Amino acid sequence: MTINLDAYFARIGYTGPRTATLETLRALHALHPDAIPFENLSVILGQEVLIDLDASQSKLVGAGRGGYCFEHNTVFKAVLDALGFKTRALGARVVWSNAVPPARLHTLTLVEIDQERWIADVGFGTVTLTAPLRLDVRDAQQTPHERFRIDTLEEGGFLLLAELGDKWAPVYQFDLVPQLSADDTLGNFYVNFHPDSLFVNNLLASRAVRGARYSLFNGEFSTYTPEPAHTHLKDVGELRAVLRDSFGISLPEAGASLDDALARCLARPARANRVRR
C-alpha cells in the first residue's frame, strides 16, 4: 500500500508545499506529534498491533487513533519517501529510564537533505521530537519544545539527550546501521506481547501541543509547561475524557472491554510517569 498524502496532510493540518526541503520536513515534524498522539490502547486491550504501512496508516490516519514508534515512524517515513526525501530507517536502544541499555526496541529515521544528515522521530512518547535534529552537530539544538543534543559514543554510534530543567537526560542510543522490517517485527512483538514490556503492563499516552506536552501514565495525567502539573484521575469516566479531549484519541469501540482495561490501569502505580519525564 502507498501512503495517502491527501489524507495524511488533512489529519495533521498541513497545507504547505509538497517538496523535499528542510522547511517541509520541519513543518511536518512539528504538526505530526500535535495531531497524532502516542498511545498503547491496543496493547492493553490485548490486541495485536500490526506495523506495516497499510495497518499503521489505517489506524493513525483513518481511524483517528495514535500508536507507538513503529506505527508513527512507518507512516512518517512513507510520507517523506513519497515527497522525494532520501531516508533510512534506524534502530535505537532506549536508555530513558533503563540502567542497562535494552534491545533495539525503538525506530527512527535518517533523512539526507543537500548532503546534510538529519534525525527525524515522531514516535518516542514523553519527549518525542517536534523538529528534526542535525546529526553532525554536537551543540544543543532548539525545537519548539525542549532543547536536544546528539553526542558521539566512544564505542561508536550516537546518544540523544533532552534538556529537562537544568539537566541533560539520556533518551536513546543509535547508530547508522539500517533497521530492517524484520528488526521492527521482532521489536514490535516484544513491545506488544512480552509480560515484561512497559506497554503491556501500563497505559501510556503523550502529545506535544504548542507550548506544552501532555503525558499519561496509568491514572496520572501530567501537563508540562514551565510549571508542570500532575493530576490523578479518579475513575474510568475521567480517564476516557482525558484520552478523548486532551490527547485527541477516537476511542476504540471495545465497550466493556475498554472500560475494564482502563480500570485495571487506574489501579496500577502512576509514579513512573514523573520518573520518565
Secondary structure, DSSP 8 states (H G I E B T S, - for coil): ----HHHHHHHHT--S----SHHHHHHHHHHHHHHS-EE-HHHHTT-----SHHHHHIIIIISS--B-HHHHHHHHHHHHHHHT-EEEEEEEEE-SS-SS--SS-EEEEEEEETTEEEEE-S--STT--SS-EETT--S-EE-SSSEEEEEE-TTSSEEEEEEETTEEEEEEEEEEEE--HHHHHHHHHHHHH-TT-HHHHS-EEEEEETTEEEEEETTEEEEESSS-EEEE--SHHHHHHHHHHTS-----S-THHHHHHHHHHHTS--THHHHH-
